[in-house]
Amino acid sequence: MLNCVKECIMTSQCIGFNYRYDWLMCDLLRDTKHIISETGCIFSDIATWPKVSKYCDMALDCAEVPVVNKAVSTERFGVHRNIGAGVKFKCEDGYTISGWPYSICLPSGEWEIHFFCEAEVRLSKTFEMEQNEFPVRSGMDDPNTKWRHGKPDYTVVNNKFMREKSKNHQTGSLEKTVEDLVKSWEMESSHKYDLKDWTTISKDGDFYFQVNGGKKFTGDDNVELGNYNMMLLDSPFIDVSKETHDSSHDLFKKAFPEGFPWEVLDVLSGPPIVSFTWRHWTKWTGPYKDQKPTGENIEMVGSCVAEVTSDMKIKYIQVFFDPNPVMAKLTGYKCPLSLIK
């Protein structure tokens, strides 16, 4: 009978229906003036129904197609409007997506939109040369490089970095050199799966990566595990043993679709022993596992000590930071200390 109700609501001239329960069949009616009793049939007049908006918060579907400025649906077989359905979008040319590119049909009959389209920031070569601060990631142009998922495109995160960074390090400065070197290492750690293709680390075989004085990860560990699994090894908010290199990156790419920029704040010594402070930041606009984004700003700061060779190849990186405040937000915990035994 519920299907009869739904069909009647969706039919503009329906003012009632007959439900033939022996046949599981509906007769939609335009006229209820000449009604006679019939065995095996239930009659319902729409005028006797309670107002849906007053008595029920549950809609049958989302009546309208979701509209997002400068966005178009990528659904190949049309838009599904049933409760719980998701519609995927892309932005028009000249615009980039900020957030999770979906609209979800809620039980209220309204669309919940998880993204918006913003105009691309196209940084001209003149601006780049005048400011002397655009990120430079070395080791990306070798045609023989074995990439995990194709050569990465840093346009979106570079634009965010340029708009929101707190420091302006000049080309040739020690700060800019260190910043570019670490960005280059991060690119290789995230996207190159053959250690032989790495250009940022010492080839003597003594490279290691260490977090908060814990385990020393080798170059091979770095390739297998990835940055996130190494840096979050001791966090009580994630079990990295259940994550792969790719799955851990996917978690944070979905949570931070506009990128997760990183900058050097101050260089305190160096080289060959370089110590510096850093900042990582973004806005939480995509889902983290089953946690919905809050749109709040996410930021973490820390420090590093790294040894480099005379030709600026990294021998080791020691990172010091507390990931738990950010991870507590992403996982929905209000008191992270309650998890630490």
Backbone hydrogen bonds, N-H to C=O, Kabsch-Sander energy under -0.5 kcal/mol:
donor,donor_aa,acceptor,acceptor_aa,energy
5,V,1,M,-2.1
6,K,2,L,-2.4
7,E,3,N,-2.7
8,C,4,C,-2.4
9,I,5,V,-2.5
10,M,6,K,-2.0
11,T,7,E,-0.5
11,T,8,C,-0.9
12,S,10,M,-0.6
14,C,11,T,-1.4
15,I,29,L,-2.8
16,G,29,L,-0.8
17,F,44,S,-2.1
18,N,27,D,-2.3
19,Y,42,I,-3.2
20,R,18,N,-0.6
20,R,25,M,-2.9
21,Y,19,Y,-1.1
21,Y,40,G,-0.7
22,D,40,G,-0.7
23,W,20,R,-0.8
24,L,20,R,-1.2
25,M,20,R,-1.6
27,D,18,N,-2.5
28,L,26,C,-0.5
29,L,16,G,-3.0
35,I,33,K,-0.6
41,C,38,E,-1.3
42,I,19,Y,-2.3
44,S,17,F,-2.3
46,I,15,I,-2.0
46,I,44,S,-0.5
47,A,15,I,-0.6
48,T,45,D,-1.8
49,W,46,I,-1.3
54,K,51,K,-0.6
55,Y,51,K,-2.3
56,C,52,V,-2.4
59,A,57,D,-0.6
59,A,107,P,-3.8
62,C,81,R,-3.1
63,A,61,D,-0.7
71,A,68,V,-2.0
72,V,90,K,-2.8
74,T,88,K,-2.6
75,E,88,K,-0.5
78,G,75,E,-0.9
80,H,78,G,-0.5
83,I,60,L,-0.6
84,G,105,C,-2.9
85,A,82,N,-2.3
87,V,103,S,-2.5
89,F,101,P,-2.2
90,K,72,V,-2.4
92,E,70,K,-2.7
95,Y,92,E,-1.8
96,T,118,E,-2.9
98,S,116,F,-2.6
99,G,97,I,-0.5
100,W,114,H,-1.5
100,W,285,T,-1.1
102,Y,100,W,-2.5
103,S,87,V,-1.8
104,I,112,E,-2.4
105,C,85,A,-2.5
106,L,104,I,-0.6
106,L,110,E,-2.9
109,G,106,L,-2.3
112,E,104,I,-3.0
113,I,111,W,-0.7
114,H,102,Y,-2.2
116,F,98,S,-1.4
118,E,96,T,-2.5
120,E,94,G,-2.5
122,R,120,E,-0.9
123,L,121,V,-0.8
124,S,122,R,-0.7
128,E,124,S,-2.4
129,M,125,K,-2.7
130,E,126,T,-2.7
131,Q,127,F,-2.5
132,N,128,E,-1.5
133,E,128,E,-0.6
137,R,135,P,-0.5
138,S,136,V,-0.7
145,T,142,D,-1.7
147,W,145,T,-0.9
148,R,191,H,-2.7
149,H,150,G,-0.6
154,Y,152,P,-0.5
158,N,154,Y,-2.6
159,N,155,T,-2.3
160,K,156,V,-2.0
161,F,157,V,-2.6
162,M,158,N,-2.6
163,R,159,N,-1.9
164,E,160,K,-2.2
165,K,161,F,-2.0
171,T,132,N,-0.5
173,S,170,Q,-2.2
177,T,173,S,-2.2
178,V,174,L,-2.6
179,E,175,E,-2.5
180,D,176,K,-2.5
181,L,177,T,-2.1
182,V,178,V,-2.4
183,K,179,E,-2.2
184,S,180,D,-2.2
185,W,181,L,-2.3
186,E,182,V,-2.7
187,M,183,K,-2.0
188,E,184,S,-2.1
189,S,185,W,-2.9
190,S,186,E,-2.0
191,H,187,M,-2.1
192,K,188,E,-2.2
193,Y,146,K,-1.3
193,Y,191,H,-0.6
194,D,146,K,-0.5
195,L,193,Y,-0.5
197,D,194,D,-2.3
198,W,195,L,-1.3
202,S,314,I,-3.0
205,G,202,S,-0.6
208,Y,315,K,-1.0
209,F,217,F,-2.2
210,Q,317,I,-2.6
211,V,215,K,-0.6
212,N,319,V,-3.6
214,G,211,V,-2.0
217,F,209,F,-3.2
217,F,215,K,-0.7
219,G,207,F,-0.5
222,N,218,T,-2.3
223,V,219,G,-2.0
224,E,220,D,-2.2
225,L,221,D,-3.2
226,G,221,D,-0.5
226,G,222,N,-1.7
230,M,226,G,-1.5
231,M,227,N,-2.8
232,L,228,Y,-2.1
233,L,230,M,-0.9
235,S,232,L,-1.4
238,I,235,S,-0.9
240,V,238,I,-1.0
242,K,239,D,-1.8
243,E,240,V,-1.5
245,H,224,E,-0.6
248,S,244,T,-2.1
249,H,245,H,-1.5
250,D,246,D,-2.4
251,L,247,S,-1.9
252,F,248,S,-1.3
253,K,249,H,-2.3
254,K,250,D,-2.2
255,A,251,L,-1.6
256,F,252,F,-2.4
259,G,256,F,-2.0
263,E,279,R,-2.4
265,L,277,T,-2.7
266,D,277,T,-0.6
268,L,266,D,-0.6
268,L,275,S,-3.0
269,S,275,S,-1.4
274,V,272,P,-0.9
274,V,306,A,-3.6
275,S,269,S,-1.3
275,S,273,I,-0.5
276,F,304,C,-2.2
277,T,266,D,-2.5
278,W,302,G,-2.5
279,R,263,E,-2.3
280,H,300,M,-2.9
281,W,261,P,-1.9
282,T,298,I,-2.2
284,W,296,E,-2.8
285,T,255,A,-1.1
285,T,283,K,-1.2
286,G,255,A,-2.0
288,Y,291,Q,-2.1
289,K,287,P,-0.6
291,Q,288,Y,-2.6
292,K,290,D,-0.5
295,G,284,W,-2.3
298,I,282,T,-3.1
300,M,280,H,-2.6
302,G,278,W,-1.8
303,S,320,F,-2.4
304,C,276,F,-2.7
305,V,318,Q,-2.2
306,A,274,V,-3.0
307,E,316,Y,-1.4
308,V,272,P,-2.2
309,T,313,K,-2.2
312,M,309,T,-1.9
314,I,200,T,-3.1
315,K,307,E,-3.5
316,Y,307,E,-1.1
317,I,208,Y,-1.9
318,Q,305,V,-2.8
319,V,210,Q,-3.1
319,V,317,I,-0.5
320,F,303,S,-2.7
322,D,301,V,-0.5
327,M,323,P,-2.3
328,A,324,N,-2.7
329,K,325,P,-1.5
330,L,326,V,-2.1
331,T,327,M,-1.9
332,G,328,A,-0.9
332,G,329,K,-0.7
333,Y,328,A,-1.5
338,S,335,C,-1.5
339,L,336,P,-1.6
340,I,336,P,-0.5
340,I,337,L,-0.8
341,K,339,L,-0.6
